[in-house]
């Protein structure tokens, strides 16, 4: 990203991990970014969709990505369970 390009959308709200590779997939970026969140209010169907979207990262070749995805997925599932 050059100096003239500012983050937009959700990218502007969630910081990127400084160690995230430039060629990271959307799922890898999501796993990294979601770990920064502590509190959020979203519709339950969105949480369920996020659980499905993060699932492919559980089989990533990168162990750090797998660990982050597992942590994010666990948090999402816990939120779904507590809401139900």
TADAVEN-V961131 format. One record per residue. N is the residue number from 1. RES is the residue in one letter. SS is DSSP state (hx for helix, st for strand, lp for the rest). Layout:
<<N & RES & SS> <N & RES & SS>>
This chain:
<<1 & X & lp> <2 & X & lp> <3 & X & lp> <4 & X & lp> <5 & X & lp> <6 & X & lp> <7 & X & lp> <8 & X & lp> <9 & X & lp> <10 & X & hx> <11 & X & hx> <12 & X & hx> <13 & X & hx> <14 & X & lp> <15 & X & lp> <16 & X & lp> <17 & X & lp> <18 & X & lp> <19 & X & lp> <20 & X & lp> <21 & X & lp> <22 & X & lp> <23 & X & lp> <24 & X & lp> <25 & X & lp> <26 & X & hx> <27 & X & hx> <28 & X & hx> <29 & X & hx> <30 & X & hx> <31 & X & hx> <32 & X & hx> <33 & X & hx> <34 & X & hx> <35 & X & lp> <36 & X & lp> <37 & X & lp> <38 & X & lp> <39 & X & lp> <40 & X & lp> <41 & X & lp> <42 & X & lp> <43 & X & lp> <44 & X & hx> <45 & X & hx> <46 & X & hx> <47 & X & hx> <48 & X & hx> <49 & X & hx> <50 & X & hx> <51 & X & hx> <52 & X & hx> <53 & X & hx> <54 & X & hx> <55 & X & hx> <56 & X & hx> <57 & X & hx> <58 & X & hx> <59 & X & hx> <60 & X & lp> <61 & X & lp> <62 & X & lp> <63 & X & hx> <64 & X & hx> <65 & X & hx> <66 & X & hx> <67 & X & hx> <68 & X & hx> <69 & X & hx> <70 & X & hx> <71 & X & hx> <72 & X & hx> <73 & X & hx> <74 & X & hx> <75 & X & hx> <76 & X & hx> <77 & X & hx> <78 & X & hx> <79 & X & hx> <80 & X & hx> <81 & X & hx> <82 & X & hx> <83 & X & hx> <84 & X & lp>>
